[in-house]
Amino acid sequence: MIQLHRALISVSDKTDLIPLAKLLHDLGVELLSTGGTASHLRDHNLPVTDVSEYTGFPEILDGRVKTLHPKIHGGLLAIREKASHLAQLKTQQIQPIDMVVVNLYPFRETAAKEGVSFHEVIEQIDIGGPSMIRSAAKNHAGVVVLTDPRDYRWVMEELRASGGKVSDATLFTLAQKAFAATASYDSAIATWFSERTWSPDGPKKEVLGMPAIEVLSLEKMTDLRYGENPHQRAALYRRSGEPAGGVAGAQFLHGKELSYNNLLDSDGAWALVLEFDRPAAAIIKHTNPCGVAQSDTLADAYTLARESDPVSAFGSVVALNRTVDVDTADEINKTFVEVVLAPDFESEALAILQQKKNIRLLKVGPDIRLDLQHRQIGGGFLVQDKDVHFTLAKDLKVVTRRQPTEEEIEALLFGWRVVKHVKSNAIVFCDASRMLGIGAGQTSRVDAVKWGASKATLPLQGSSMASDAFFPFPDGLLTAVRYGIRSVIQPGGSVRDAEVIAAADENDVAMVFTGIRHFKH
């Protein structure tokens, strides 16, 4: 445990700073500070010594150099129990600094601004701040290092209770957070640089190929009960220093604690339902859709989706792309559902759903688009662009003699949006409003067709079919014909495309190519 005598405060984010500084002053702690922070403290009638006055050296280079001085880092790095260190401090007239309260220049926030110049971003790369944080954290046995305003309150409670002392456990915990803060900050800078290439006119954001260095810094949001299975540990993380969007940042409104599997299914359901402009519902089980529909009302969309496979809908995750109303809530309550995600819930609808104490209700805000997806394999990571391709009617190439009708085009596009979110090999049977059957994760495309047809609870006669990849042989299409399909959407690109097209023509099936594959492994 250490006793505080001197604190250096230099922050960009001044949230909740004054209560902390006032408590330190009341405890007799001398305050050192820099620039705008010192002015902020004086504005609140707190006595403060400027760092330049303490070091005897002025800030130079437009403030680029102000705390990089032996009187600062000597005061932070000296080991308090080492006599030779204390003797050197005395010789050099250096006072120990027992606390550093520092947060860093807003690099991420500046870099995210529209139209910001390269120079403006560079000037938000903090040098002195990370240096002080690392010095204090390295010597955490004798120095308190505070980098996050969210920690002020509980540290203040400890200071009040102890009369200005800080426990060894707190010193260590804050050092952990300090090193994580500088690592996260450096990762943001490294990522920003890796996204740019040099040109005579200056660096430009134009990544040719994948980044040479991909830095991933994560901050734990919460522990989870367990992972995919009870013997596996798990937690939810977000990118360090960034707000969580989408499912990770959803507002939890009601129900039991979310599990690892709940979150995986929720993310899949949410990504799928956002494909649709009309009121839509997506029902997910084990990361695969088991019901998807769109309609004029949300309640109708959900009912149609549930009827696609009512058995699999039991214990599922449901995503809706509109505010949940009373009619939709009544329909949802007819089946046991694990999770419901929506942009919002009407108050009466929320009350209806909350009658079931275990159902988890999530209000999902705007997503934060992540351009790259990461997946771990033994000894490394696979990194790829996110599949955000969206196919329109004008993108379709009709390859058969029979042209698809307008209604078939709508059905084909509906199926194409769904099959994108189904584990490969993937087949989706549908009409223009809902999924009728799904063949997911099969080892052959023919098996996917057969499985999708076997899962259909409604007639497939006259339906449309979507395939996430090309048909390598005509057998998959001919199998589907026996179930009554009348139109097909697929990427094309097989060496046997001509044979598949001929089989479609022989059976008066309309077929379109997208030129885009949607494998999902």
N, C-alpha and C positions, 0 to 999 in steps of 0.2 A: 504494500500500500504506500502511495506517495502523497505528500502534502503539496498543494499548489501555491506558488508564490508569484509566478510570472506566466502570462499567456500571450501568444501572438495570434491575432485575428486578421484574416485577409480572405474575404469571400466575394464571389460574384452573386450568389443566391443569398439574399439577406433575410430569408424567411425565418421568423422566430429568433433572430439573432439578439435583439435587444433584451428580452428577458434573461437570456443566458449571460450576456455581458453585465447586466445589472447585478445578477447573483454573484458573478465573479468579483465585481467591484465591492459588493457588500461583504464578501469573504476576505477582503484585503489583497486580492490578486492584482498585480500591476498589469495594465493592458498595453501591449504594443500593437501597432496596426499600420496599414499602408493606404495611401490615396483615398479612394472613394469610401472605403470601409471606415477609415479614421474619421472622415467628415460625417458619416452616418452616425457614428458613436457620439461625436461631439454634439450633433444636432439633438441628441437625447440626453445631453448634460452629463455625459460620462467622460471622466478624465482619461486621456490616452496619449501615449508617446509615439510619435512617428518613427518608423523603422529607420528612416534616413537620419534622424536626430540621434537615435540609439547607436547606429553603426558609425556615424560621423562621415557618411558617404552619401551623396545625393542620388536620387533616382536618375538614371541616364537612359539614353536611346529610346525616348518616348515611353518610358516605363518598362522597357524590355528587361532592364536590370535594376532590381531594387532589393530583393531579399537574398540574392546570391552573394553572400558575404560571410567571412569566417565568424563574425560575431553572432550570426544567426545559426549557421550550421554547427559551429562549435558548441553553442549553447544547447543545441538539440542532441548532438551526437555524443557528448561527453558522458562516460559511464560514471554514475554518481558514486558507486562503491570503489572506484579506482583512484587511489591517491594521486598518481601521476597525472591523470586527466584533470582532476580538480586543481592541481598545482599549475598546470598549463593555463587553465581558465583564469586563474588569479593573476598570472604573469601577463597575460594578454588583455586583462581587464574585460573578460567576457562573463556575462551573467548566465546561469542556467535558465533555459526556457522549459517550463514544465507542461505546457499545453499548447497545441497548435489547433486552431479552428480554421480550416481551409476548405473551400470548394472551388472548383476549377472554372476557367473561362468557358463560356457556353459554346464550345466547338460544334456539337451536334446541332444545336438550335440554329446557329449561324449558317452552317453548311446546308441545312434543310430549307433555307429561305429562297424564294423564287428570285432569280436574277442576281444573286449574290456573286461578287467577283472573286476570282482566285485569291487575290491579295487580301480581301476581307476575311476569307476563311483562314488563311495562313496566320493572320494576326490573332486569331482565337486559339492558337496552339499555345497552351500554358507551359511555361518552363519553370518558373520559380515555385509555383504551387505544387506540382508533382515532386519537385526536389525536396521541399519542406515536408511533405507528407511522407515520403520515403525515409527521410532522415529520422523523423519522429517515430514512424512505425518500426524502423530497424531498432531504435533504442526505446521500444515500448515499455521496457521495465522501469524506465524513469520518466517517460513523457506520455501524456494523454494526446491522442490524435483524433479529432472529430471532423469527419468529411461529409456527413449526411445530417441535414437539419432534423430529420425524423428521429435522430438519436438524442437530440438536445434534452428533451423532456425527462427521459429516464436517467440520463447522466446527472441532470440537475437535481433530481430526487435523491440520488446517491450523495451528491455534494452537500445538500442540506442536512441529510441524516448524519453525515460523518464530519461536518465542520470543515469542508474543503479538501477532503481526502478521497482518493480513488483506489479501488481494490485492484489487486493483481489480475483477477478474472476479467474485470472490465477493461483494463489496459490491453489484455491479450485479445479480447473480442473486438475492440476498436481497431487494433492493428490488423486483424484479419480483414475487416471491412476496408481499411485504408489501402492495403495492397490490392484488393479487388477493385477499388475505385480507380487507381492509377492504371491497372491492367485493362480495365474496360475503356478508359479514356484513350489509352494508346491504341487499343484495337479499333476504335472508331476512326482515329486518324489514319491508321494503316489501311483500313478498308476504303476510306475516302481516296487515298492516294492510289490504291490498287485499281480503282475504277477509272483511272485517267491515263491518257497517253500523252507523250510530249509531241508538240508541233512547233514550228517556228513562231506561230502566233501565241504560244503559251499552251499549257496543259489543257486538254479537253476531255470531257467524259465520253469516252468512246472505247469501251473494252472490246478488244479484238480477241475472240476466244474467251475462255474462262480466266479469272484472275490468277496471276502467278502465285499470289499469297492470299489465302482466304482465312480471315481471323474471325473466330466465333467466341464471343464473350457472353456468358449467360449469368443471370441473377435469379436465385431461387425465389419464387413467389410463395409457394406453400408445399409442405410435405403431403403426400397422398397416402392413403391407408396401406396400399401395396401396389405392385405393378400388374402385369397381365394375370399373374397368379399370386396367391398369398405369400409364397416364399421369396418373392422379389420385391426389393425396395423400390420406391418411386417418388418423384417430386415433379412439380410443374415449374418451369423456368420461363423467363422472358429474356430478350436481349438486354444486356446491361445498359442502364442509362436511358432506355427508351420505354415509353408506355406500352402496355400490352393491349393489342386490339383483337378483334374477332372473338373467337371462343375463349382464348386465354384471358382476355380482358372483360369477359361478360359479367354483368351484374347478377349475382346469385340472389334470387328472390325467395326461394322456398325449397325445403326438402332435405334429404340426407346428403351427407358429404359426397362430392363427386369422386368417382374412381378413375383410375388410369384408363380403363376401357371405355367408361362413359365419355371421357374427353376425346378419345380417338374417334368414337362413333359420332359424337357431337360435331367435331370438326368436319368429318366427311359429309354429314347431313347438311351442315350449313353451307359448305362449298357447293353442294349440288343444288340446293333450293335457290341460291343466288343466280343460277343460270336462267331463271325465268322472269319475264316481265309481268305476266298475269299472276293473280293469286295462286300460290303453289304450295304443295306439301311434299316433303321427302321423309320417308320412314326407313331407317337404317338398322341393320342387325349385323353385328360382327364386321363392320366397315363396308358392307355391301348394301345397296338399296334393295328393299323388299316391297316397296310401294312408292310410286311417284305419280303425281297428277297435278294438272292445272285446270282452273275453272273460273267462272265469273265471281264466285264467292269463295272465301277461305274454307268455310265449313264443307262446301261441296268438294273442294279440292282434297281436303283431308279424308273425307268419306270415300271418294274414289280411290285414293292411294291405299287406304286400309283394306278395301275390298279386293285389291290386287292380290294380296296374300294375307288374309286375316290370321292365319296360324302363326306366321313369322312375325306379324305385327305385335304379338304378345311379348312384353318385356323389351320393347324397341326404344329407339331414340327418334324423336319427331322434330323436324325443323320446318318452320313456316315463314314465309317472306312478307307477311303482313301482320299488323297488330291483331292479336287474338281476341275475338269477340265471344259473346255468350254462346252463340250457336256452335262455334268451333270447340269451345271448352266443354260443352255438353257432349259432343261427339267423342272427344278425346277421353273423357271419363268413362266411356263405355268399355274401354279396353285397358288392361294394365300396361302402363307406359313408364319407362325409367326416367326419361329426360324430355322436356319440351323446350325448344329454343325459338325465339321470335324477336323481332325488333322492339315489340312492346306488348303489353297485356292491358285490356280494359279492366277497370277495377272490379267490375262484377264477374268478369271471366276469371280474373285472378282468384277471387274468393271461391269460385266453383272448383277450380283446380286444386286449391289449397285444402279442400276437404280430404284429399288423400295426402296423408302426412309424409309419405316417403317419396312422392314424385318430385323430381328436381326441376325447377323452373329457372330459365336463364334468359335475361334480357341482353341481347347482343348488339353492341354498337358498331360503328364503322370499322371495317377491317383495315389493318395496316399492311399494305401489300409488301410481301417479301419476294424479291425477284428470284432468289435462289432457294432451292430445297436441299437439305443435308440428310444423308442417311449413312449410318455407321456400318461398316463391315469389319471383319477381322483384320486388324492392323492398319485401318485407314478409314477414309470417308469417301462416299460418292456425293458429288455435288452436281446439280443440274438446274436449268431454268425451270420455273414453274410452268405447268401446262395451262396457259390462259387463252389458248386459241379459241375463237368463237366463230362458228361457221354460219353464214347467211344463205338464203335461197339463191342469191346471185352467184354464190361460189360453187354450186352444184353442177356437175357435168352429167347430163343424161347420156347413157351409153347403150340403151336398148331401143328397139323399134317403138315400143309403147312409151309414150310420155306419161309421167305420173300426173295425176289430177292435183288440183290445188289442195284438196283435203289430204291427199297422200303426201304432198310436199310438207305440209304442216306436221303430219305424223312422223315423217322421216327426220325432220329437224328436231322434233321432241325426243325421238329415240336417240339421236346423235348426242344431244345434250346429256342424256342419262348415261349412255354407254361409256362416255368419257370418265365417269366416276365409278365404274364397275371393274372389279379385278379381272385381269385377262387370264385366259381367253374369255372374251365377253360377248354375249348376245343379248339383245333386248327386243322383245315383242311388244308392240304398242299400237295405239291409235293416236289421234291428234290430242287427246286429253289425258291419257294415262298409260302407265306401264301395265302390260298384261302378263308378261312372264319374263324371267331373267335367268340366263345361264352364266354363272360367274365362276372364274378361277378354274376352268377345266383345262385338261392337258391337250385336248384337241378341239378344233372348232366344231366338228360334227357333234362331239359330246356336249359342247356348250349349247348347240341348237336343241338337241334332244332334252337336255336338262331344263332349258328355259321353257320348252313346250310342256314338259311334265309338271312344272311349277305353276302353269297358268290355271287359274280358277275360272276364267271366262273364255268363251270361244275365240279361237284364233283365226277363224275364217274371215278373209278380207283384211287382215291386219298387216302392219308394216314391220320390218325387221331391221335392226341396226347391228352392225358388226364392227368391233373396235379396230380390227385389222383386216387385210384382204383375205379372200377365200383362196387357199392354195390349189384347191380342186373344186369341181362343180358339186361334189357330194354334199357339202354343207348346205348349199342353196337348194339342191334337190330334196334334201331331207325337210327343209323348211317348207317347200312347196307342198309336201304331203300333209302338212298341218294347216295349209290354207292361206299362207302369206301371199300378198299381191304386189308388194313393193319392197325394195331393199336399198339401204344406204351403207356404203362401205368405202374404204380409202382407195381401192384399186391398187395396181402396181405389181400384181402377180405375173409370173411368166405365162400363166395359163388364164389370164384375164379373158382372152378371146373365147376359151371354152366355157367359162363361167357366164359370159354375156350370151353365148349361144344357148346355153341351158335356160337362161332367163327368157330369151325370146321364144324358145320352143314351148314355154309354159305361160306365155303372155304376162310375164312379171316385169314391172317397170323397175329399173335399177339406176341409181346415181352414184357417181364417184365423188369423193371429197378431196382426194389428194393428200389428206392428213390422217395420220394414224394416232390412236389414243390408247396405246398400251398403258396399263397401270399395274405395276407389280407390287 
